[in-house]
Amino acid sequence: MTGTPALLRNASDLVNAGLLPASHKEAVERLATTYAIGITGAVAELIDRGDPDDPIARQFVPDLAELAQQPGEMADPTGDLRFSPIEGIVHRYPDRVLLKLLHICPVYCRFCFRRTVVGPNSPTHLSPDALSAAIGYIEGHPGIWEVILTGGDPLTLSARRLAEIMARLKAIDHVKILRIHTRVPVADPSKITAEIVNVLLSSGKTIYVALHANHPRELTAAARAACATFIDAGIPMLSQSVLLAGVNDNIKTMTELMRAFVEARIKPYYLHHLDPAPGTAHFRVPIAKGRDLMRRLRGNVSGLCQPHYMLDIPGGHGKSPIGPNYLVERASGQPSQITDYKGRTHIYSQEAREQREMRDDTKLPWEPV
């Protein structure tokens, strides 16, 4: 579809763009008083208006199901507030902090775990005083090795603002790593320029950029070119995705997504189990299904394509891997039981004499099924 506005911000914009039935306008206007709406033209162009189950639309177009809050959902599911010693800082792990510079994103995901604090209902940026205090906190804690710039999306900041922040972080010797969490290469790829790359490199730190994408269609030619701007300049990229019902909760889509990352020179990093943010129940996938997807991915797709399946324990207790377990350990001195990628079990012992040969009925990869 051509002629889509640069940014769709409200229910009227969505109706005019053919993304929302007029009959839903009033309810979505009510929804927008709580949760932000924002879809860039680049993302709107990806949506198939003829598909009521389009996985791109499902991520960004408001759904009336968001108006219903379910038991167990939390305004702050990851416990950011509990671990925020000062405005703009989340210090949950010993050697790293989040630096939350702003509450603005280029697009607003309908499943966002920070959906109650991002968007137009929150202060747009840290105030100068709050930013100085946050930088001072980092300076005063020499155990901080990595600073993760997040928010909001830090790459929505101007090059000038980013340069100021890079200069202040450059002066902190014990900070060695800067990680940028962003959706901008997908949502607004034209914003990723050589100037932005040079600003990041001016920090003198090792830079990583983590891209959030959940469906292979998001990795358009323009998005891949934006990512290449980072990678060709020596900035490695990682992926972050969320396991979402109706978006990527099948092996075909997950395979295509992880391969698309690797083809774009982005290393798959995290596949997040959905955080229980308010109004997101329609996106939830059972952990058992997620683990099965990971098992099938491990068995059939290159090791380069394997993300870590992670659960952020509600309440601020941190992330834990929840992927499938392949090894069952026995009592001391007894051989263990291990499951291969086809689901067959084998006995394994440290003693070479107890290993068993591959069964004769094993099909080799080149043999017909």
Contacts in CASP RR format, 6 or more apart in sequence:
PFRMAT RR
TARGET T0000
AUTHOR 0000-0000-0000
METHOD contacts of the structure
MODEL  1
MTGTPALLRNASDLVNAGLLPASHKEAVERLATTYAIGITGAVAELIDRG
DPDDPIARQFVPDLAELAQQPGEMADPTGDLRFSPIEGIVHRYPDRVLLK
LLHICPVYCRFCFRRTVVGPNSPTHLSPDALSAAIGYIEGHPGIWEVILT
GGDPLTLSARRLAEIMARLKAIDHVKILRIHTRVPVADPSKITAEIVNVL
LSSGKTIYVALHANHPRELTAAARAACATFIDAGIPMLSQSVLLAGVNDN
IKTMTELMRAFVEARIKPYYLHHLDPAPGTAHFRVPIAKGRDLMRRLRGN
VSGLCQPHYMLDIPGGHGKSPIGPNYLVERASGQPSQITDYKGRTHIYSQ
EAREQREMRDDTKLPWEPV
1 17 0 8 1.000
1 44 0 8 1.000
1 45 0 8 1.000
1 47 0 8 1.000
1 49 0 8 1.000
4 17 0 8 1.000
4 41 0 8 1.000
4 44 0 8 1.000
4 45 0 8 1.000
5 13 0 8 1.000
5 17 0 8 1.000
5 41 0 8 1.000
6 40 0 8 1.000
6 41 0 8 1.000
7 38 0 8 1.000
7 39 0 8 1.000
7 40 0 8 1.000
7 41 0 8 1.000
8 14 0 8 1.000
8 17 0 8 1.000
8 19 0 8 1.000
8 37 0 8 1.000
8 38 0 8 1.000
8 39 0 8 1.000
8 40 0 8 1.000
8 41 0 8 1.000
8 44 0 8 1.000
9 37 0 8 1.000
9 38 0 8 1.000
10 29 0 8 1.000
10 32 0 8 1.000
10 37 0 8 1.000
11 20 0 8 1.000
11 24 0 8 1.000
11 25 0 8 1.000
11 26 0 8 1.000
11 28 0 8 1.000
11 29 0 8 1.000
11 32 0 8 1.000
11 37 0 8 1.000
11 62 0 8 1.000
12 25 0 8 1.000
13 37 0 8 1.000
14 20 0 8 1.000
14 28 0 8 1.000
14 37 0 8 1.000
14 39 0 8 1.000
14 61 0 8 1.000
14 62 0 8 1.000
15 21 0 8 1.000
15 22 0 8 1.000
15 25 0 8 1.000
17 44 0 8 1.000
18 49 0 8 1.000
19 39 0 8 1.000
19 44 0 8 1.000
19 47 0 8 1.000
19 49 0 8 1.000
19 57 0 8 1.000
19 61 0 8 1.000
20 28 0 8 1.000
20 61 0 8 1.000
20 62 0 8 1.000
24 64 0 8 1.000
27 64 0 8 1.000
27 67 0 8 1.000
28 37 0 8 1.000
28 62 0 8 1.000
28 64 0 8 1.000
30 67 0 8 1.000
31 62 0 8 1.000
31 64 0 8 1.000
31 66 0 8 1.000
31 67 0 8 1.000
32 62 0 8 1.000
33 121 0 8 1.000
34 116 0 8 1.000
34 121 0 8 1.000
35 62 0 8 1.000
35 66 0 8 1.000
35 108 0 8 1.000
35 110 0 8 1.000
35 115 0 8 1.000
35 116 0 8 1.000
36 105 0 8 1.000
36 108 0 8 1.000
36 115 0 8 1.000
36 118 0 8 1.000
36 119 0 8 1.000
36 120 0 8 1.000
36 121 0 8 1.000
37 62 0 8 1.000
37 108 0 8 1.000
38 60 0 8 1.000
38 105 0 8 1.000
38 106 0 8 1.000
38 107 0 8 1.000
38 108 0 8 1.000
39 60 0 8 1.000
39 61 0 8 1.000
39 107 0 8 1.000
39 108 0 8 1.000
40 106 0 8 1.000
40 107 0 8 1.000
40 187 0 8 1.000
40 188 0 8 1.000
42 186 0 8 1.000
42 187 0 8 1.000
42 188 0 8 1.000
42 189 0 8 1.000
42 190 0 8 1.000
42 220 0 8 1.000
42 222 0 8 1.000
43 56 0 8 1.000
43 60 0 8 1.000
43 107 0 8 1.000
43 186 0 8 1.000
43 187 0 8 1.000
43 218 0 8 1.000
46 56 0 8 1.000
46 217 0 8 1.000
46 218 0 8 1.000
46 220 0 8 1.000
47 54 0 8 1.000
47 56 0 8 1.000
47 57 0 8 1.000
47 60 0 8 1.000
47 61 0 8 1.000
48 54 0 8 1.000
48 56 0 8 1.000
48 57 0 8 1.000
51 57 0 8 1.000
53 246 0 8 1.000
55 214 0 8 1.000
55 215 0 8 1.000
55 217 0 8 1.000
55 246 0 8 1.000
55 247 0 8 1.000
55 248 0 8 1.000
55 253 0 8 1.000
56 215 0 8 1.000
56 217 0 8 1.000
56 218 0 8 1.000
58 110 0 8 1.000
58 244 0 8 1.000
58 246 0 8 1.000
58 247 0 8 1.000
59 109 0 8 1.000
59 110 0 8 1.000
59 111 0 8 1.000
59 214 0 8 1.000
59 215 0 8 1.000
59 244 0 8 1.000
59 247 0 8 1.000
60 107 0 8 1.000
60 108 0 8 1.000
60 109 0 8 1.000
60 110 0 8 1.000
61 110 0 8 1.000
62 110 0 8 1.000
63 110 0 8 1.000
63 282 0 8 1.000
65 279 0 8 1.000
65 281 0 8 1.000
65 282 0 8 1.000
66 110 0 8 1.000
66 278 0 8 1.000
66 279 0 8 1.000
66 280 0 8 1.000
67 279 0 8 1.000
68 279 0 8 1.000
68 281 0 8 1.000
69 278 0 8 1.000
69 279 0 8 1.000
70 279 0 8 1.000
70 281 0 8 1.000
72 276 0 8 1.000
72 314 0 8 1.000
73 276 0 8 1.000
73 277 0 8 1.000
73 278 0 8 1.000
73 279 0 8 1.000
73 280 0 8 1.000
73 281 0 8 1.000
74 276 0 8 1.000
74 277 0 8 1.000
74 278 0 8 1.000
74 314 0 8 1.000
74 315 0 8 1.000
75 116 0 8 1.000
75 277 0 8 1.000
75 278 0 8 1.000
76 82 0 8 1.000
76 116 0 8 1.000
76 315 0 8 1.000
77 113 0 8 1.000
77 275 0 8 1.000
77 276 0 8 1.000
77 277 0 8 1.000
77 312 0 8 1.000
77 314 0 8 1.000
77 315 0 8 1.000
78 113 0 8 1.000
78 275 0 8 1.000
78 312 0 8 1.000
78 314 0 8 1.000
78 315 0 8 1.000
78 316 0 8 1.000
78 318 0 8 1.000
79 314 0 8 1.000
79 315 0 8 1.000
79 316 0 8 1.000
80 90 0 8 1.000
80 98 0 8 1.000
80 100 0 8 1.000
80 114 0 8 1.000
80 316 0 8 1.000
82 315 0 8 1.000
82 316 0 8 1.000
83 90 0 8 1.000
83 91 0 8 1.000
83 92 0 8 1.000
83 316 0 8 1.000
84 90 0 8 1.000
84 91 0 8 1.000
85 91 0 8 1.000
85 137 0 8 1.000
86 133 0 8 1.000
86 134 0 8 1.000
86 137 0 8 1.000
87 126 0 8 1.000
87 130 0 8 1.000
87 133 0 8 1.000
87 134 0 8 1.000
88 98 0 8 1.000
88 99 0 8 1.000
88 100 0 8 1.000
88 101 0 8 1.000
88 126 0 8 1.000
88 130 0 8 1.000
88 134 0 8 1.000
89 97 0 8 1.000
89 98 0 8 1.000
89 99 0 8 1.000
89 100 0 8 1.000
89 134 0 8 1.000
89 137 0 8 1.000
89 138 0 8 1.000
90 97 0 8 1.000
90 98 0 8 1.000
90 100 0 8 1.000
91 97 0 8 1.000
91 98 0 8 1.000
91 137 0 8 1.000
91 141 0 8 1.000
91 144 0 8 1.000
92 98 0 8 1.000
92 316 0 8 1.000
92 318 0 8 1.000
93 318 0 8 1.000
94 143 0 8 1.000
95 143 0 8 1.000
95 144 0 8 1.000
95 145 0 8 1.000
95 146 0 8 1.000
96 144 0 8 1.000
96 145 0 8 1.000
96 146 0 8 1.000
96 147 0 8 1.000
96 148 0 8 1.000
96 177 0 8 1.000
97 137 0 8 1.000
97 138 0 8 1.000
97 141 0 8 1.000
97 144 0 8 1.000
97 146 0 8 1.000
97 147 0 8 1.000
97 148 0 8 1.000
98 148 0 8 1.000
98 150 0 8 1.000
98 151 0 8 1.000
99 134 0 8 1.000
99 138 0 8 1.000
99 147 0 8 1.000
99 148 0 8 1.000
99 149 0 8 1.000
99 150 0 8 1.000
100 126 0 8 1.000
100 150 0 8 1.000
100 151 0 8 1.000
100 152 0 8 1.000
101 125 0 8 1.000
101 126 0 8 1.000
101 131 0 8 1.000
101 149 0 8 1.000
101 150 0 8 1.000
101 151 0 8 1.000
101 152 0 8 1.000
101 154 0 8 1.000
101 157 0 8 1.000
101 165 0 8 1.000
102 124 0 8 1.000
102 125 0 8 1.000
102 126 0 8 1.000
102 151 0 8 1.000
102 152 0 8 1.000
102 153 0 8 1.000
102 154 0 8 1.000
102 156 0 8 1.000
102 157 0 8 1.000
103 117 0 8 1.000
103 118 0 8 1.000
103 119 0 8 1.000
103 122 0 8 1.000
103 123 0 8 1.000
103 124 0 8 1.000
103 125 0 8 1.000
103 151 0 8 1.000
103 152 0 8 1.000
104 118 0 8 1.000
104 119 0 8 1.000
104 124 0 8 1.000
104 125 0 8 1.000
104 152 0 8 1.000
104 153 0 8 1.000
104 156 0 8 1.000
105 118 0 8 1.000
105 119 0 8 1.000
105 151 0 8 1.000
105 152 0 8 1.000
105 153 0 8 1.000
105 156 0 8 1.000
105 183 0 8 1.000
105 187 0 8 1.000
106 153 0 8 1.000
106 156 0 8 1.000
106 183 0 8 1.000
106 184 0 8 1.000
106 187 0 8 1.000
106 188 0 8 1.000
106 191 0 8 1.000
107 183 0 8 1.000
107 187 0 8 1.000
108 115 0 8 1.000
108 118 0 8 1.000
108 119 0 8 1.000
109 115 0 8 1.000
110 280 0 8 1.000
110 283 0 8 1.000
111 242 0 8 1.000
111 244 0 8 1.000
111 274 0 8 1.000
111 277 0 8 1.000
111 280 0 8 1.000
111 283 0 8 1.000
112 118 0 8 1.000
112 277 0 8 1.000
113 275 0 8 1.000
113 277 0 8 1.000
113 312 0 8 1.000
114 151 0 8 1.000
114 152 0 8 1.000
114 277 0 8 1.000
115 277 0 8 1.000
115 278 0 8 1.000
116 277 0 8 1.000
116 278 0 8 1.000
118 151 0 8 1.000
118 152 0 8 1.000
126 134 0 8 1.000
131 165 0 8 1.000
135 168 0 8 1.000
135 169 0 8 1.000
135 172 0 8 1.000
138 144 0 8 1.000
138 147 0 8 1.000
138 169 0 8 1.000
138 172 0 8 1.000
138 175 0 8 1.000
139 172 0 8 1.000
142 174 0 8 1.000
143 174 0 8 1.000
144 174 0 8 1.000
144 175 0 8 1.000
145 174 0 8 1.000
145 175 0 8 1.000
145 176 0 8 1.000
145 177 0 8 1.000
146 175 0 8 1.000
146 176 0 8 1.000
146 177 0 8 1.000
146 178 0 8 1.000
146 179 0 8 1.000
147 169 0 8 1.000
147 175 0 8 1.000
147 177 0 8 1.000
147 178 0 8 1.000
147 179 0 8 1.000
148 178 0 8 1.000
148 179 0 8 1.000
148 180 0 8 1.000
148 181 0 8 1.000
149 165 0 8 1.000
149 178 0 8 1.000
149 179 0 8 1.000
149 180 0 8 1.000
149 181 0 8 1.000
150 181 0 8 1.000
151 181 0 8 1.000
153 181 0 8 1.000
153 182 0 8 1.000
153 183 0 8 1.000
153 184 0 8 1.000
154 162 0 8 1.000
154 180 0 8 1.000
154 181 0 8 1.000
154 182 0 8 1.000
155 162 0 8 1.000
155 180 0 8 1.000
155 182 0 8 1.000
155 184 0 8 1.000
155 191 0 8 1.000
155 192 0 8 1.000
155 196 0 8 1.000
156 184 0 8 1.000
156 191 0 8 1.000
157 165 0 8 1.000
159 193 0 8 1.000
159 195 0 8 1.000
159 196 0 8 1.000
159 199 0 8 1.000
162 196 0 8 1.000
162 199 0 8 1.000
162 200 0 8 1.000
163 199 0 8 1.000
163 202 0 8 1.000
166 178 0 8 1.000
166 199 0 8 1.000
166 200 0 8 1.000
166 202 0 8 1.000
166 203 0 8 1.000
167 202 0 8 1.000
167 203 0 8 1.000
169 175 0 8 1.000
169 178 0 8 1.000
169 203 0 8 1.000
169 205 0 8 1.000
170 202 0 8 1.000
170 203 0 8 1.000
170 204 0 8 1.000
170 205 0 8 1.000
175 205 0 8 1.000
176 205 0 8 1.000
176 206 0 8 1.000
177 205 0 8 1.000
177 206 0 8 1.000
177 207 0 8 1.000
177 208 0 8 1.000
178 200 0 8 1.000
178 203 0 8 1.000
178 205 0 8 1.000
178 206 0 8 1.000
178 207 0 8 1.000
178 208 0 8 1.000
179 207 0 8 1.000
179 208 0 8 1.000
179 209 0 8 1.000
179 210 0 8 1.000
180 200 0 8 1.000
180 207 0 8 1.000
180 208 0 8 1.000
180 209 0 8 1.000
180 210 0 8 1.000
181 210 0 8 1.000
181 212 0 8 1.000
181 240 0 8 1.000
182 209 0 8 1.000
182 210 0 8 1.000
182 211 0 8 1.000
182 212 0 8 1.000
183 211 0 8 1.000
183 212 0 8 1.000
183 213 0 8 1.000
184 191 0 8 1.000
184 192 0 8 1.000
184 226 0 8 1.000
185 192 0 8 1.000
185 211 0 8 1.000
185 223 0 8 1.000
185 226 0 8 1.000
185 227 0 8 1.000
185 230 0 8 1.000
186 211 0 8 1.000
186 212 0 8 1.000
186 213 0 8 1.000
186 218 0 8 1.000
186 219 0 8 1.000
186 220 0 8 1.000
186 223 0 8 1.000
189 220 0 8 1.000
189 222 0 8 1.000
189 223 0 8 1.000
189 225 0 8 1.000
189 226 0 8 1.000
190 222 0 8 1.000
190 226 0 8 1.000
191 226 0 8 1.000
192 226 0 8 1.000
192 227 0 8 1.000
192 229 0 8 1.000
192 230 0 8 1.000
193 229 0 8 1.000
194 229 0 8 1.000
194 233 0 8 1.000
197 229 0 8 1.000
197 230 0 8 1.000
197 233 0 8 1.000
197 235 0 8 1.000
198 233 0 8 1.000
200 207 0 8 1.000
200 209 0 8 1.000
200 235 0 8 1.000
201 207 0 8 1.000
201 233 0 8 1.000
201 235 0 8 1.000
207 235 0 8 1.000
208 235 0 8 1.000
208 236 0 8 1.000
208 237 0 8 1.000
208 238 0 8 1.000
209 230 0 8 1.000
209 235 0 8 1.000
209 236 0 8 1.000
209 237 0 8 1.000
209 238 0 8 1.000
210 237 0 8 1.000
210 238 0 8 1.000
210 239 0 8 1.000
210 240 0 8 1.000
210 269 0 8 1.000
211 227 0 8 1.000
211 237 0 8 1.000
211 238 0 8 1.000
211 239 0 8 1.000
211 240 0 8 1.000
211 261 0 8 1.000
211 266 0 8 1.000
212 239 0 8 1.000
212 240 0 8 1.000
212 241 0 8 1.000
212 242 0 8 1.000
213 219 0 8 1.000
213 223 0 8 1.000
213 239 0 8 1.000
213 241 0 8 1.000
213 257 0 8 1.000
213 261 0 8 1.000
214 241 0 8 1.000
214 242 0 8 1.000
214 244 0 8 1.000
214 247 0 8 1.000
214 248 0 8 1.000
214 257 0 8 1.000
215 247 0 8 1.000
215 248 0 8 1.000
215 253 0 8 1.000
215 257 0 8 1.000
216 253 0 8 1.000
216 256 0 8 1.000
216 257 0 8 1.000
216 259 0 8 1.000
216 260 0 8 1.000
219 260 0 8 1.000
219 261 0 8 1.000
219 264 0 8 1.000
223 264 0 8 1.000
224 264 0 8 1.000
227 237 0 8 1.000
227 264 0 8 1.000
227 265 0 8 1.000
227 266 0 8 1.000
228 264 0 8 1.000
228 265 0 8 1.000
230 237 0 8 1.000
231 237 0 8 1.000
231 265 0 8 1.000
231 266 0 8 1.000
236 267 0 8 1.000
237 264 0 8 1.000
237 265 0 8 1.000
237 266 0 8 1.000
237 267 0 8 1.000
238 266 0 8 1.000
238 267 0 8 1.000
238 268 0 8 1.000
238 269 0 8 1.000
238 270 0 8 1.000
239 258 0 8 1.000
239 261 0 8 1.000
239 266 0 8 1.000
239 267 0 8 1.000
239 268 0 8 1.000
239 269 0 8 1.000
239 270 0 8 1.000
239 307 0 8 1.000
240 269 0 8 1.000
240 270 0 8 1.000
240 272 0 8 1.000
241 248 0 8 1.000
241 257 0 8 1.000
241 268 0 8 1.000
241 270 0 8 1.000
241 271 0 8 1.000
241 272 0 8 1.000
241 307 0 8 1.000
242 271 0 8 1.000
242 272 0 8 1.000
242 274 0 8 1.000
242 283 0 8 1.000
243 249 0 8 1.000
243 271 0 8 1.000
243 272 0 8 1.000
243 273 0 8 1.000
243 274 0 8 1.000
243 285 0 8 1.000
243 290 0 8 1.000
243 293 0 8 1.000
243 309 0 8 1.000
244 274 0 8 1.000
244 283 0 8 1.000
244 285 0 8 1.000
245 282 0 8 1.000
245 283 0 8 1.000
245 284 0 8 1.000
245 285 0 8 1.000
246 283 0 8 1.000
247 253 0 8 1.000
247 283 0 8 1.000
248 254 0 8 1.000
248 257 0 8 1.000
249 285 0 8 1.000
249 289 0 8 1.000
249 290 0 8 1.000
249 293 0 8 1.000
250 293 0 8 1.000
251 293 0 8 1.000
251 296 0 8 1.000
251 297 0 8 1.000
251 300 0 8 1.000
254 293 0 8 1.000
254 297 0 8 1.000
255 297 0 8 1.000
255 300 0 8 1.000
255 301 0 8 1.000
255 305 0 8 1.000
258 268 0 8 1.000
258 297 0 8 1.000
258 301 0 8 1.000
258 305 0 8 1.000
258 306 0 8 1.000
258 307 0 8 1.000
259 301 0 8 1.000
259 302 0 8 1.000
259 305 0 8 1.000
261 267 0 8 1.000
261 268 0 8 1.000
261 305 0 8 1.000
262 268 0 8 1.000
262 302 0 8 1.000
262 304 0 8 1.000
262 305 0 8 1.000
267 304 0 8 1.000
268 304 0 8 1.000
268 305 0 8 1.000
268 306 0 8 1.000
268 307 0 8 1.000
269 307 0 8 1.000
269 308 0 8 1.000
270 307 0 8 1.000
270 308 0 8 1.000
270 310 0 8 1.000
270 319 0 8 1.000
271 294 0 8 1.000
271 307 0 8 1.000
271 308 0 8 1.000
271 309 0 8 1.000
271 310 0 8 1.000
272 310 0 8 1.000
272 311 0 8 1.000
272 312 0 8 1.000
273 285 0 8 1.000
273 287 0 8 1.000
273 290 0 8 1.000
273 309 0 8 1.000
273 310 0 8 1.000
273 311 0 8 1.000
273 312 0 8 1.000
273 322 0 8 1.000
274 280 0 8 1.000
274 283 0 8 1.000
274 284 0 8 1.000
274 285 0 8 1.000
275 312 0 8 1.000
275 314 0 8 1.000
276 314 0 8 1.000
287 311 0 8 1.000
287 322 0 8 1.000
290 309 0 8 1.000
290 323 0 8 1.000
291 309 0 8 1.000
291 322 0 8 1.000
291 323 0 8 1.000
291 324 0 8 1.000
292 324 0 8 1.000
294 306 0 8 1.000
294 309 0 8 1.000
294 323 0 8 1.000
294 324 0 8 1.000
295 324 0 8 1.000
295 341 0 8 1.000
295 343 0 8 1.000
297 305 0 8 1.000
297 306 0 8 1.000
298 306 0 8 1.000
298 324 0 8 1.000
298 341 0 8 1.000
299 341 0 8 1.000
299 342 0 8 1.000
300 341 0 8 1.000
308 321 0 8 1.000
308 323 0 8 1.000
309 321 0 8 1.000
309 322 0 8 1.000
309 323 0 8 1.000
310 319 0 8 1.000
310 320 0 8 1.000
310 321 0 8 1.000
310 322 0 8 1.000
311 319 0 8 1.000
311 320 0 8 1.000
311 321 0 8 1.000
311 322 0 8 1.000
312 318 0 8 1.000
312 319 0 8 1.000
313 319 0 8 1.000
313 320 0 8 1.000
326 338 0 8 1.000
326 339 0 8 1.000
326 340 0 8 1.000
327 336 0 8 1.000
327 337 0 8 1.000
327 338 0 8 1.000
327 339 0 8 1.000
327 348 0 8 1.000
328 336 0 8 1.000
328 337 0 8 1.000
328 338 0 8 1.000
329 336 0 8 1.000
330 336 0 8 1.000
330 337 0 8 1.000
335 347 0 8 1.000
335 348 0 8 1.000
335 349 0 8 1.000
335 354 0 8 1.000
336 347 0 8 1.000
336 348 0 8 1.000
336 349 0 8 1.000
337 345 0 8 1.000
337 346 0 8 1.000
337 347 0 8 1.000
337 348 0 8 1.000
338 345 0 8 1.000
338 346 0 8 1.000
338 347 0 8 1.000
338 348 0 8 1.000
339 345 0 8 1.000
339 346 0 8 1.000
340 346 0 8 1.000
344 359 0 8 1.000
346 356 0 8 1.000
347 354 0 8 1.000
347 356 0 8 1.000
348 355 0 8 1.000
349 355 0 8 1.000
363 369 0 8 1.000
END
